[in-house]
Amino acid sequence: MKSKSSTDSNQSQTWPRSVQPGRVIVKVYRRKTPVGNFAFMIPNYVNGKRRFDCYASEVEALEAAETLAKRLDARDYKAANMTEAQAIEFINATQMLQPFGISLTAATTVIVEAVKKVGDLAAVATAISFYNAKHKSVTPKNVPDVITELLALKKARGASDRYMEDLQFRLDKFNETFKSNIGTITTANIQTWLDGLKLSSQSYANNRRVVHLLFEYAVARGYALDNPAAKVERPKIRNGECEVFTPDEAEKLLKAAPEDWLPCLAIGLFAGLRSAEIERLEWKDIDLKQRHIIVGADKAKTASRRIVPIAENLALWLAPYANSKDGVWPHGRICFHKREQSTAKTAGIVWKRNAMRHSFASYSFALSNDAARIAGYCGNSTAVIHRHYRQLTTPADALKFFSLNPPAKAIPETAAAVN
């Protein structure tokens, strides 16, 4: 087909001009501007909508029209030669876009620009998910109210009393600083709070764990967009070597201990029960006549029943409480922890973490050198006894430790029946 030239003499003064290098015709329009000059415009439908491209000179407009006509001609050629699969794909795409009033060309243009910016379609999908997460609606809720809900949920699901006390204790600490909308709290806020507590690495980790739980609950209930505690620094736990109370320190603690907590201290020092096991212990589990303490599976950390012998000096410390009923320590974990600290302060020494149990294991091992027997009393393995308690103390100190008795006047006459 012979192209119609844009410069044919018979069209030199005819407007609009038609430019047809192939099958497609593109028209060029001339309009007079307000200042008296001519402007040249080309209607362009490439992106699915009509627009006018403007040019200052006739030559530029005619060249642009020819380029556009060739481009449209090539597009029409490809459309006419589409395979059946390509045609079906085109129809499906336009049908999916129809409810939104978006043309296939417009949609493709947006996608192409997005891929150019982020790399590939997977990244585009990720960006969309991120946007949706950041712009989803949340229900404002203050920290105290969220804490109340979380504690109620845990209790309803049968959480143990000890776990509930620990959760309450740490959440109360968090609530002292944060009473605002939980959705406004940032990672930096939590990090600053934890750093300011000046805790050991283990206590830091414990508090971080509870705060993380609180925000997981808040996210699940739609009170926060994300969990800022997830990005808070994770400390490296350094347990270090086991510490024990020297016989002199143990004696000072026994003298300073309040009457209600004294049996707990004595059981920890001279029977090696864990603090949590002492908190669950009942007086009926202590048999002063048979000289043993039964740590039931429901009270042991390992959920395994064991029997711990009562040393002679421990029997004397417990004799005044022989007729007691119910729990050995009915006041809960938080009060137990406070008693540890206050007793150490009164005694003029620093409380050492888990030192009651460590002292029992170390001094017992020094006397018997029987790791298996001590492991059975403590409810752990012989490997643990060898790894943590071997050579921490001497037999002489061990004898002194297990010779710590209450003052004679504090031992009731009924103690003779127990000895």
Summary of the structure (lengths in Angstrom):
residues: 419
radius of gyration: 41.3
end to end distance: 123.8
largest distance: 136.5
contacts: 1152
relative contact order: 0.07
helix: 57%
strand: 9%
